[in-house]
Amino acid sequence: MDALNTVHVFAFLEKPVSAQALEEQLQAFLRQYQKEEVRLEFHSVSYEENGVMSEKPALLLPVDSILYFEYIKSKKKVRIVTENMVYEYPDAISGLEGRLQPYGFETNCRGILVNLKNVAKTKGYEVVLKNGVSVPLSQKRVVQFKGRLNEYIHNSGE
């Protein structure tokens, strides 16, 4: 009863655990729980709304709403671009790469991290997002980015 009611067990695997059984249960878990909206928290966020600059001490954004992150070297800030808003907060892009990869983000060129969910296509050295916005794709990262995009599409069923 504790396993069901306290821990909220998802599945049971018998020992010795086979790699295939583990993989199947992990995929089933991800299919079920990826439907839940994941939100990321950012601190000391500034943004412009109706011509007025504002700040929030903390901001929660749904992962799916983020189109891409861009590092603004002159300000030492990261720009968060969503469909309707642009936010900035102090951080380094390098720390975001590893943290956001499990959520489907990939570096397409130095200083830009794209949400693969919002990619419509790649065209030459550009990544075209579903809203029509294009961001650069560095020649050095083309193969890795396209491979990760194909893997993401295959695994997510998009």
N, C-alpha and C positions, 0 to 999 in steps of 0.2 A: 504494500500500500504506500509506503514512503517513497519508493521509486516512482510511482505514478503521481502521487499527490503533492509531494514536496519537491522532488527533483525535476519532475515533468519529463520523464524519460521519453525518448523518441523511438528508439529501436533497441533490440537485444542482439548481441553478437556472441556466439559461442567460441570458446577457446579450443584449439588455436584459431585465431582470426585470419581468414584468407584476405589477401589484398583485394580480390574481386568483391567479396562481400562488404568489406569496409568501403570501397569505392561506391558501390551501389547504394549503401545507406547514407553516405555523405552527399551523393547527388540527390537522393530523395529528400534529405533534410534541407539542402539548399533550395530545391524547387519549392518546398513548402514555405520556408521562412524568407525567401527573397521577395515574396509578395508583400511582406511588411515593409513599410517605408523606413529607410535608414536615414538618420539625420546626423549631420556633422556640426560640431560647435566651433566657432571662431571667436576670438577675443579682440577687443579694441578696434572694432570695425567702423570705418567711415564710409559714407555714401552720399550721393547727391540725389535729392528728390525735389522736383518742382523748382529747380534752381537754388535750393538751399542745401548747404552742406550740414550733415548730421553725423552723430557718432552713437554707437551702441556699445556698452561694455561687453556684451556677449550676443551672438547671433546663431540661431539654429537653422540650418538649411537642409532640405531634403537632397540627398545625393543625386537623384534623378534630375533635379532642377538646375544643376550646375553644368554649364556647357564646357567651360575650361578655366584653368588657372593660368595666370601669366605673371612672371616676376618683373617688377618695375625697379630696375637697378638704381636709378637716380633717387628713388624714394625709400629704397630698401623695404619695399612692401610687396605683398602678393595681391594681385587683382583677381577677384572671383567674378566671372562673367556668367550670368544667368540669362534666361530668355528676356526678362523684363528689367533687370537691375544689374548694376556694376558696383561691387563692394571692394574695399581695400583694407588690408590689415597687415601689421608688421610680422613678417616671417621670412623664411628662406624656402625656396622651391625644393631644394634637395631633401628636406625633411618630409615634404608632402608625398614625394614619389613612392616611397616604400609603404607609407601609411594608406595611400589611396589605391594602390594597385589591386587589392582584393575587391574593390568596388567598381572596377572596370575603367580605371584611368591609366593612360599611357603617355609618356613623353614623346612628342612629335618633333620637337626641336628644342634647343637649349632655352630653358626658361618658360616653356609652355607645356602644360599637362592637360590632355584632352579627355573628356568623358566619352568612351567608345560607344556608349548607348546613343549618343547624339551625332555620330558620324554617318553622313549619307554616302560619301565615297571619297576616294583619294584620286587626285587628278594631277599627274606630274609630281611636282614638289609642293602640293597643297593638300590640305585636308578640308573637305567641304562638309560643313555641318548641316543637319536637317533643316535649320532655319535659313540656309543660304550663305551664312558667314563662312569665309575661308580663313584658315590660319596656315602658316608655313609648315612644311614638312622638310626637315633637313635631309640632304642627300645621304649623310652618314647614318641616319636612322630609318631610312625607307624600308629596308628588308625587315628589321626588327618590328617596326610599327605595323606594317602590313600583316606580318605573321601573327602578332598579338591581336590585331583586329579580326582576322579570320578565325582565330581560336575563340575570341569573345563571341562572334556571331554564331559559330558552331555550338558553343556551350549554352548560349542564352536562347537560342531558337529564334532570334530576330532576323 
